[in-house]
Amino acid sequence: MKKNMGVADKAIRVLIAIVIAALYYFNVIEGTLAYVLMALALIFLITSFISFCPLYKPFGISTNKSEEK
């Protein structure tokens, strides 16, 4: 697995995951929508920690600036 996510991309994903978790905690989202968004938040966190997004690979996208040198 070659890293294809940059620092800004990872930070944005973690921030979105935190916002979704906060919305769930404060009961702003509930039901099926809450479960779908929490699953998305979990995926965002996992991809951020491993610095690899599987959806970027088929499209040849890479936000990792250190790999482009």
Buried (B, 14 or more C-beta within 10 A) or exposed (E): EEBBBBEEBBEBBBEBBEEBBEBBEEEEBEEEEBEEBBEBBEBBBEBBEEBBBEEBEEEEEBBBEEEEE
